[in-house]
Amino acid sequence: MKLALALSLNAIIATSAFLPSGSRRSITQQNQKHPSFSVITPLAAESTASGGELWNVQRIARVSDWASTAPDDDGSKPETHYYPSPLSLKDNIPSSWFVGENAAVAVKVQIDALETVDENCVLPQDFFDDEDDDIEYCEVETREAFVMAGPRKEIAFDPPKCKAAIVTCGGLCPGLNTVVREVIMCLRRQYGVTETYGIKSGYRGFLKPETWTHLDSDAVKDLHQRGGSMLGSSRGGHNTTAIVDALVEQGVNLLFVVGGDGSLRGAAKIASEVEARSAPIAVAAIPKTIDNDVPIIDRTFGFETAVEAAKDAIDVANVEAEGFPNGLGVVKVMGRNSGFIAMHSALGCCVADLCLVPEVDFYFDGPGGIADHIYERIARNGKAVIVVAEGAGQNLMKEMGAAAGGEEVKKDLSGNVLLDDVGPWLVRQLKTRLDDRLAAATEYGDGLNTKYVDPSYMVRAVPPNAADNLYCSQLAQNAVHGAMAGFSNFLVGAINTRECYLPIELVVNKRNVIDTSHQSLWEYVVFATGQPSFQTDLDPHDDEDAMTTASGGVILSTE
């Protein structure tokens, strides 16, 4: 065993680890307190580790656990059967381009350099100067990791005998068409799979196989330039038994599901039913939501495009606010439960004076209220700009009697709570409070000139930008690589910038929300805008088990 300090540095490198063959164990969930909600340590799914090893690698199910993928086998008993990958048969391909069985991605890369050293182990004074000193080796803590994504030298399915299907579910998002394109292109060009189909209108499309669309390279070649989804989408319509019946009847053995939390839950149910029937079908998921609320992973595709589109709207509101005395530009952006678009676009535009998100409760009046803050900004600069997420202020609206539905909670077909419209309400409340104050303080009696901008669906119906197109390509191709390798019931995502495979059950019924307790990005918003922090819990939050994402989020359980 290497010295503990040296081992802990592997967490910084975060590119390789053991994939243990020992006993499996569960990671205990621990609740961490957040000022306004409870966060959890998410790695509670099945993982593998044995005594003395540094890493717990989250195990991904394989089709060979319950079925044989051999084309001439009756599938009655599980059997490991592998084929050489067509990619490995190409000329002049380095073996280092393929992912080894032991490759994994560490969950946490920000560490205390001495955190793995046993408290009873004393390092010599000259430890950092002399690497050859004989010193006592120390115990190390086990760390969490995920299976690294990418092509394998051997695959579980015979490509000429494969049949693949892809479906897009839930709301639209920049990059959906790119994902469809890249899944089809990767299957056909890299693996030689020619039976590739698109399922129309979300999960309900499985029930009508006659509507399935055969997708070849010509059909998808220009999709990356278009917004929306060529397959269409829908909410609801999931029938696990009927979907798996259709997959089996149509001979599909590779299924790709693109969608958000509800769609991922559906994919997990399909994968479980497939396993229960011992059917040789791999189920891969590619998480999708412009709200960036899928937990653990760095970000979801389409998010950066949505932030860019939101920034354009904020720039317009800023110009409008500058054009009139006491101008106030208010921009409402998407963000039902997670305010990442609002936070990132507010920081990215560099002109926002106030950012309101669902994770942070705010108030209007008194010290630390937003009315005084906006008044001060307009008095000093002649204008102000507010960015508000659609899910912000919902509790305050109810308290003030402004909620349209009263106490009744209404939901859409995906189970999402229908929100009250915070944008116009916010404008009315501020105009009531600031109109007379500003008029009395100006030479010509100008009140508050409000300019309200609601880009709404404009941020999600646009084509993806270059960064999202690249990210979509990586996610789609890695989903194909994983499915062809025989993995199932997994999703693909980036953790610490490296793509890896996660068990779907690890992310469903959880949500990525802005972390306001630790150093993330929210403190940048508070410091840059000068807005009130609205923090009520000022105790230090140094809990080492809290996992923050690259986009400034933390995991919230929704169960």
DAVENDA-V763070 format. One record per pair of residues at least 6 apart in sequence whose ideal C-beta (glycine too) atoms are under 7 Angstrom apart, sorted by sequence separation. I is the first residue (numbers start at 1). J is the second residue. D is the distance in Angstrom with one decimal. If there is no record, write none. Layout:
BEGIN
I|J|D, I|J|D
END
This chain:
BEGIN
63|69|5.7, 73|79|6.6, 87|93|6.9, 127|133|6.6, 187|193|4.1, 188|194|6.3, 199|205|4.3, 205|211|6.1, 257|263|6.0, 294|300|5.2, 321|327|3.5, 335|341|5.1, 346|352|3.9, 356|362|5.8, 363|369|5.2, 364|370|5.9, 365|371|5.9, 378|384|5.0, 397|403|5.0, 411|417|5.6, 412|418|6.2, 439|445|4.7, 516|522|4.7, 548|554|5.5, 31|38|5.3, 32|39|4.8, 49|56|4.4, 68|75|5.3, 126|133|6.7, 199|206|5.9, 223|230|5.9, 274|281|4.6, 287|294|4.3, 292|299|5.5, 320|327|6.6, 321|328|5.9, 334|341|5.7, 335|342|5.4, 364|371|4.8, 377|384|4.2, 411|418|6.4, 439|446|6.3, 492|499|6.1, 515|522|6.7, 526|533|5.0, 547|554|6.9, 32|40|7.0, 48|56|6.8, 67|75|5.1, 127|135|6.7, 168|176|5.3, 188|196|6.2, 247|255|6.4, 292|300|5.2, 321|329|3.8, 333|341|4.8, 362|370|5.7, 409|417|5.9, 410|418|4.5, 438|446|6.7, 439|447|4.6, 464|472|6.4, 482|490|6.1, 514|522|5.4, 546|554|6.2, 547|555|6.2, 31|40|5.9, 47|56|4.3, 48|57|5.6, 68|77|6.6, 70|79|6.5, 124|133|5.7, 187|196|5.3, 274|283|6.3, 320|329|5.5, 333|342|5.3, 346|355|4.0, 438|447|5.6, 492|501|6.0, 493|502|6.2, 47|57|6.4, 68|78|6.3, 88|98|6.6, 257|267|4.1, 287|297|6.9, 374|384|5.2, 438|448|5.5, 482|492|6.4, 29|40|5.6, 30|41|4.8, 47|58|4.9, 48|59|5.2, 67|78|6.0, 68|79|4.0, 70|81|4.3, 124|135|5.6, 200|211|5.0, 289|300|5.1, 292|303|4.4, 318|329|5.6, 490|501|4.5, 491|502|5.4, 29|41|5.9, 47|59|6.1, 66|78|5.5, 69|81|5.4, 123|135|6.7, 168|180|6.9, 184|196|5.1, 271|283|4.0, 288|300|6.2, 290|302|4.8, 317|329|3.0, 333|345|6.4, 343|355|6.1, 435|447|4.0, 490|502|6.3, 45|58|6.0, 46|59|5.4, 65|78|6.0, 68|81|6.0, 199|212|6.0, 200|213|6.5, 270|283|5.5, 287|300|5.5, 288|301|6.5, 290|303|5.7, 317|330|6.8, 342|355|5.6, 435|448|5.0, 479|492|4.8, 490|503|6.1, 491|504|5.4, 64|78|5.6, 166|180|5.9, 198|212|6.9, 288|302|6.8, 317|331|4.9, 343|357|6.1, 434|448|4.7, 478|492|4.8, 487|501|6.0, 489|503|6.5, 490|504|6.3, 29|44|4.6, 43|58|6.6, 64|79|6.6, 121|136|5.8, 197|212|4.6, 198|213|4.4, 255|270|6.9, 342|357|5.3, 489|504|5.5, 27|43|4.5, 64|80|4.7, 197|213|6.4, 267|283|5.8, 290|306|4.1, 354|370|6.1, 404|420|5.4, 491|507|6.7, 27|44|5.5, 121|138|3.8, 166|183|5.3, 197|214|5.8, 198|215|4.9, 314|331|5.1, 403|420|5.1, 431|448|5.2, 475|492|5.3, 26|44|6.5, 180|198|6.7, 197|215|6.4, 267|285|4.5, 313|331|5.2, 339|357|2.6, 402|420|6.9, 430|448|6.7, 196|215|5.2, 339|358|5.4, 354|373|6.4, 431|450|6.0, 482|501|5.4, 26|46|6.7, 27|47|5.9, 118|138|4.3, 338|358|6.7, 339|359|5.9, 354|374|6.4, 117|138|5.0, 118|139|4.5, 264|285|5.5, 337|358|5.5, 353|374|6.9, 478|499|4.8, 24|46|5.6, 25|47|6.8, 335|357|6.7, 24|47|6.9, 164|187|5.4, 264|287|6.4, 310|333|4.6, 335|358|6.5, 397|420|5.2, 402|425|5.5, 427|450|5.0, 518|541|5.6, 24|48|5.4, 25|49|6.1, 116|140|4.7, 353|377|4.6, 517|541|4.0, 116|141|5.3, 394|419|6.2, 397|422|6.8, 427|452|5.4, 474|499|5.8, 22|48|6.8, 244|270|6.1, 255|281|6.2, 257|283|7.0, 394|420|6.3, 22|49|6.8, 23|50|6.2, 243|270|5.7, 253|280|5.6, 260|287|6.9, 20|48|4.7, 22|50|2.7, 188|216|7.0, 238|266|4.5, 253|281|5.1, 254|282|5.5, 255|283|5.0, 256|284|5.3, 257|285|4.7, 258|286|4.7, 260|288|5.8, 306|334|7.0, 391|419|6.0, 397|425|6.1, 424|452|6.8, 518|546|6.1, 520|548|5.3, 20|49|5.4, 27|56|6.6, 164|193|5.7, 188|217|5.8, 240|269|4.5, 244|273|4.6, 252|281|6.5, 253|282|6.7, 259|288|5.5, 260|289|4.3, 390|419|5.8, 393|422|4.7, 423|452|6.2, 20|50|5.0, 204|234|5.7, 240|270|6.0, 244|274|6.0, 256|286|6.7, 258|288|5.2, 356|386|7.0, 392|422|5.6, 518|548|5.7, 522|552|6.4, 162|193|4.5, 164|195|6.7, 184|215|4.9, 200|231|5.6, 201|232|4.7, 202|233|5.0, 248|279|5.8, 310|341|5.5, 314|345|6.0, 353|384|4.4, 358|389|5.8, 362|393|6.7, 423|454|5.8, 521|552|3.2, 159|191|4.6, 160|192|6.4, 163|195|4.0, 164|196|5.0, 165|197|4.7, 166|198|5.8, 167|199|3.9, 185|217|6.4, 199|231|6.5, 200|232|5.5, 201|233|6.9, 202|234|3.7, 207|239|7.0, 241|273|6.9, 353|385|5.5, 354|386|4.6, 355|387|4.9, 356|388|4.3, 357|389|4.9, 390|422|6.3, 520|552|3.9, 20|53|5.5, 159|192|4.4, 162|195|6.5, 164|197|6.9, 166|199|6.8, 169|202|4.3, 198|231|4.7, 201|234|5.0, 204|237|3.2, 240|273|5.2, 244|277|6.7, 318|351|4.6, 352|385|5.2, 353|386|6.7, 356|389|6.6, 358|391|3.6, 363|396|6.9, 393|426|6.7, 515|548|5.0, 159|193|5.0, 165|199|5.6, 168|202|6.9, 169|203|5.8, 203|237|4.7, 247|281|5.9, 307|341|5.8, 311|345|4.8, 315|349|6.2, 351|385|5.3, 358|392|5.3, 361|395|6.4, 388|422|6.0, 18|53|5.4, 24|59|6.9, 167|202|6.5, 185|220|6.7, 202|237|5.9, 203|238|4.4, 207|242|5.7, 306|341|5.5, 310|345|3.9, 314|349|4.3, 352|387|5.0, 357|392|5.5, 361|396|6.9, 388|423|6.3, 18|54|7.0, 167|203|6.8, 184|220|4.8, 206|242|6.9, 356|392|4.2, 17|54|7.0, 18|55|5.4, 20|57|6.7, 106|143|6.1, 107|144|4.2, 206|243|4.4, 209|246|5.8, 303|340|6.9, 307|344|4.6, 311|348|5.1, 314|351|6.7, 356|393|6.5, 512|549|6.0, 515|552|6.1, 17|55|4.0, 19|57|5.1, 107|145|6.4, 167|205|6.6, 307|345|4.9, 311|349|4.8, 314|352|6.6, 388|426|6.0, 514|552|6.0, 515|553|5.8, 106|145|5.1, 181|220|4.2, 207|246|6.7, 514|553|6.1, 515|554|3.8, 17|57|6.2, 105|145|6.0, 180|220|6.2, 203|243|6.6, 206|246|4.7, 513|553|6.0, 104|145|3.9, 105|146|5.1, 209|250|5.5, 307|348|6.2, 346|387|4.3, 512|553|4.0, 513|554|6.3, 104|146|6.0, 181|223|4.1, 345|387|6.3, 104|147|5.8, 105|148|5.4, 180|223|6.0, 181|224|5.5, 291|334|6.4, 512|555|6.4, 513|556|4.8, 10|54|6.9, 104|148|5.6, 290|334|6.2, 291|335|5.6, 293|337|6.2, 103|148|4.0, 178|223|6.5, 291|336|6.2, 293|338|4.0, 342|387|5.0, 510|555|5.4, 511|556|4.7, 177|223|3.8, 178|224|4.3, 292|338|6.3, 328|374|6.8, 342|388|6.6, 510|556|6.6, 7|54|5.7, 57|104|4.8, 177|224|6.4, 291|338|5.1, 342|389|4.0, 510|557|5.5, 511|558|5.3, 292|340|4.1, 341|389|6.8, 509|557|6.9, 510|558|6.2, 55|104|6.4, 99|148|5.2, 177|226|5.1, 291|340|6.5, 509|558|5.3, 180|230|6.4, 291|341|6.8, 328|378|6.8, 339|389|4.0, 509|559|4.6, 99|150|3.8, 177|228|6.7, 180|231|6.4, 290|341|6.8, 99|151|6.6, 176|228|6.7, 177|229|6.1, 326|378|5.4, 98|151|5.5, 99|152|6.0, 174|227|6.2, 176|229|4.1, 177|230|5.7, 339|392|6.7, 98|152|6.0, 333|387|6.5, 335|389|3.3, 336|390|6.2, 337|391|5.5, 98|153|4.8, 328|383|7.0, 335|390|5.7, 336|391|4.6, 172|228|5.4, 327|383|4.2, 328|384|5.3, 329|385|4.5, 330|386|4.7, 331|387|5.3, 332|388|5.3, 333|389|6.0, 334|390|5.7, 335|391|5.6, 374|430|6.3, 172|229|6.3, 330|388|6.7, 332|390|6.0, 371|430|6.6, 375|434|5.6, 374|434|6.7, 378|438|6.5, 168|229|4.5, 172|233|6.5, 322|383|5.3, 321|383|4.0, 371|433|4.5, 375|437|6.0, 379|441|6.7, 168|231|5.0, 170|233|6.2, 203|266|6.0, 321|384|6.7, 371|434|6.4, 87|151|5.2, 167|231|6.8, 169|233|5.9, 321|385|5.9, 88|153|4.7, 168|233|5.2, 170|235|6.3, 364|429|6.0, 85|151|6.2, 85|152|6.2, 318|385|5.1, 85|153|5.7, 317|385|5.8, 85|154|6.3, 364|433|6.3, 84|154|6.1, 85|155|4.8, 83|154|6.6, 314|385|6.5, 82|154|4.0, 83|155|5.3, 82|155|6.5, 86|159|6.4, 183|256|5.4, 314|387|6.1, 82|156|6.0, 81|156|6.9, 83|158|5.6, 179|258|5.5, 336|416|6.4, 19|101|5.7, 176|258|6.5, 19|102|4.9, 336|419|6.5, 18|102|6.0, 17|102|7.0, 19|104|6.4, 16|102|6.7, 54|140|5.8, 56|142|5.4, 16|103|5.5, 17|104|4.0, 55|142|6.7, 56|143|7.0, 60|147|5.4, 69|156|4.7, 71|158|5.1, 165|252|5.0, 16|104|6.8, 54|142|6.4, 55|143|5.5, 56|144|5.2, 57|145|4.9, 58|146|5.2, 69|157|5.4, 163|251|5.1, 164|252|6.9, 169|257|6.8, 17|106|6.8, 53|142|6.8, 54|143|6.0, 56|145|6.8, 57|146|6.9, 163|252|5.0, 169|258|6.9, 170|259|4.6, 15|105|7.0, 55|145|4.6, 57|147|6.3, 71|161|4.7, 163|253|6.1, 164|254|3.9, 165|255|5.5, 166|256|4.2, 167|257|5.8, 168|258|4.6, 169|259|3.7, 170|260|4.8, 332|422|6.7, 14|105|6.1, 162|253|5.9, 167|258|6.9, 168|259|6.8, 332|423|3.6, 14|106|3.8, 64|156|6.4, 162|254|5.8, 166|258|7.0, 170|262|6.4, 49|142|5.8, 63|156|6.1, 170|263|5.2, 330|423|6.4, 169|263|3.9, 11|106|5.1, 14|109|5.1, 157|253|6.3, 330|426|6.3, 11|108|6.4, 12|109|5.8, 330|427|5.5, 11|109|6.0, 12|111|7.0, 11|111|5.2, 43|144|5.0, 328|430|6.8, 8|111|6.1, 87|190|5.9, 86|190|6.8, 8|113|6.6, 86|191|5.5, 86|192|5.6, 8|115|6.4, 179|286|5.7, 5|113|6.9, 8|116|4.1, 5|114|6.6, 7|116|6.1, 4|116|4.5, 5|117|6.1, 176|288|6.8, 326|438|4.8, 4|117|4.8, 4|118|6.9, 173|288|5.1, 173|289|6.6, 174|290|7.0, 326|442|6.7, 173|290|5.0, 325|442|6.6, 170|288|6.9, 326|446|5.1, 328|448|5.7, 330|450|6.5, 325|446|4.1, 326|447|6.6, 328|449|6.7, 179|301|6.9, 326|448|5.5, 327|449|4.8, 328|450|5.0, 329|451|4.8, 330|452|5.0, 331|453|4.7, 332|454|5.0, 333|455|6.6, 334|456|7.0, 326|449|5.5, 328|451|6.9, 325|449|6.5, 327|451|6.5, 329|453|6.8, 324|449|4.1, 334|459|6.1, 175|301|4.4, 333|459|6.5, 334|460|6.8, 175|302|4.5, 17|145|4.7, 174|302|4.0, 173|302|3.9, 175|305|6.9, 321|451|5.8, 174|305|3.8, 320|451|3.8, 11|143|6.0, 174|306|6.4, 7|140|5.2, 3|137|6.1, 4|138|3.9, 317|451|5.8, 3|138|6.9, 4|139|7.0, 1|137|5.8, 4|140|4.8, 317|453|4.6, 316|453|6.0, 313|453|5.1, 313|455|4.0, 310|455|6.2, 309|455|6.4, 309|458|6.0, 310|459|5.3, 309|459|4.1, 262|414|4.6, 262|415|6.3, 306|459|4.4, 309|462|5.5, 306|460|6.0, 359|513|5.2, 359|514|4.5, 360|516|6.0, 305|462|6.2, 308|465|5.8, 357|514|5.8, 359|516|6.0, 373|531|5.8, 305|464|4.9, 373|532|6.1, 305|465|4.8, 304|465|6.4, 302|464|6.4, 370|532|7.0, 304|467|5.1, 305|468|4.7, 304|468|5.3, 368|532|4.3, 302|468|5.8, 301|468|5.6, 290|459|6.7, 290|460|5.0, 301|471|5.1, 355|525|5.1, 301|472|4.9, 343|514|6.0, 362|534|5.4, 338|511|6.5, 361|534|6.3, 301|475|6.1, 337|511|6.0, 338|512|6.1, 340|514|6.6, 355|529|6.2, 360|534|5.1, 338|513|5.0, 339|514|5.5, 354|529|6.0, 337|513|6.8, 338|514|6.6, 353|529|5.5, 355|531|6.9, 235|412|6.2, 236|413|3.7, 347|524|5.9, 352|529|5.7, 354|531|4.9, 235|413|4.0, 236|414|6.6, 343|521|6.1, 347|525|6.2, 235|414|4.3, 343|522|6.7, 346|525|6.1, 347|528|6.5, 343|525|5.8, 286|475|5.3, 286|476|6.5, 286|479|5.3, 284|479|4.5, 297|493|3.2, 298|494|4.4, 297|494|5.9, 298|495|6.3, 284|482|5.7, 297|495|6.0, 284|483|4.4, 296|495|6.7, 298|497|6.6, 282|483|4.2, 75|278|6.4, 282|486|6.4, 287|491|5.4, 75|280|5.5, 282|487|6.5, 283|488|5.1, 285|490|7.0, 286|491|6.8, 282|488|4.5, 283|489|5.7, 284|490|6.2, 285|491|4.0, 286|492|6.1, 287|493|6.1, 296|502|6.5, 66|275|4.8, 343|552|6.8, 296|506|6.9, 67|278|4.8, 69|280|4.9, 296|507|5.9, 340|551|5.9, 66|278|4.9, 67|279|6.0, 68|280|6.5, 295|507|5.3, 67|280|4.1, 294|507|5.9, 340|553|6.9, 295|510|4.6, 295|511|6.2, 63|280|5.6, 271|488|5.6, 295|512|4.4, 271|489|3.6, 293|511|5.0, 294|512|5.9, 63|282|5.3, 285|504|5.7, 293|512|4.8, 292|512|6.4, 293|513|7.0, 268|489|6.3, 256|479|5.9, 264|491|6.6, 254|483|5.0, 228|461|6.2, 271|504|7.0, 227|461|4.9, 227|462|5.1, 227|463|4.7, 268|504|4.4, 226|463|5.8, 267|504|6.0, 268|505|5.9, 225|463|5.9, 264|504|5.6, 268|508|6.1, 264|507|6.6, 265|508|4.8, 170|414|6.3, 264|508|5.2, 224|469|5.5, 261|508|6.2, 298|549|6.1, 299|550|6.7, 297|549|7.0, 298|550|4.0, 299|551|4.9, 42|295|6.0, 296|549|6.9, 298|551|6.4, 42|296|5.7, 292|551|5.7, 296|555|6.6, 295|555|4.2, 174|460|6.4, 178|464|5.7, 173|460|5.6, 172|460|5.3, 174|462|5.6, 171|460|6.8, 172|461|6.0, 174|463|6.5, 175|464|4.1, 174|464|4.2, 182|472|6.3, 186|476|6.5, 178|469|5.3, 182|473|4.7, 186|477|4.6, 175|468|4.8, 179|472|5.0, 183|476|4.7, 187|480|5.7, 191|484|5.9, 174|468|5.8, 175|469|7.0, 178|472|3.9, 182|476|3.5, 186|480|4.3, 178|473|6.7, 182|477|5.8, 179|475|6.7, 183|479|6.6, 175|472|4.3, 179|476|4.7, 183|480|5.9, 36|359|6.5, 36|361|6.5, 157|484|5.8, 150|478|6.3, 156|484|6.9, 149|478|3.9, 152|481|6.9, 155|484|4.5, 156|485|6.0, 151|481|4.6, 155|485|5.6, 156|486|2.9, 150|481|5.8, 149|481|6.6, 149|482|6.2, 152|485|4.4, 149|492|5.5, 146|495|6.2, 148|498|6.7, 149|499|3.9, 149|500|5.1, 148|500|5.3, 149|501|5.5, 147|500|5.9, 146|500|4.0, 147|501|4.6, 146|501|6.4, 146|502|5.7, 109|496|5.0, 107|495|6.5, 105|495|5.2, 106|496|6.9, 105|496|6.5, 105|498|4.7, 105|500|4.3, 69|486|6.4, 64|486|5.6, 63|486|4.8, 62|486|4.8, 62|487|6.0, 63|488|5.3, 62|488|6.6, 60|487|4.8, 61|488|5.0, 61|489|4.6, 60|490|4.8, 108|547|6.6, 107|547|6.5, 60|501|5.0, 60|503|6.2, 58|502|6.6, 58|503|5.9, 58|506|6.7, 45|503|4.7, 45|505|5.3, 45|506|4.4, 43|506|6.9, 42|506|6.1, 42|510|6.1, 35|516|6.5, 14|496|5.4, 35|517|6.3, 15|498|6.6, 34|517|5.3, 14|498|7.0, 35|535|6.2, 35|536|5.7, 35|537|3.9, 41|545|4.7, 42|547|6.6, 41|547|6.6, 39|546|6.5, 32|543|5.0, 32|545|6.3, 42|555|4.8, 32|546|5.0, 30|545|5.5, 39|554|4.9, 40|555|5.8, 39|555|5.8, 39|556|5.7, 40|557|4.9, 37|556|5.6, 38|557|6.8
END
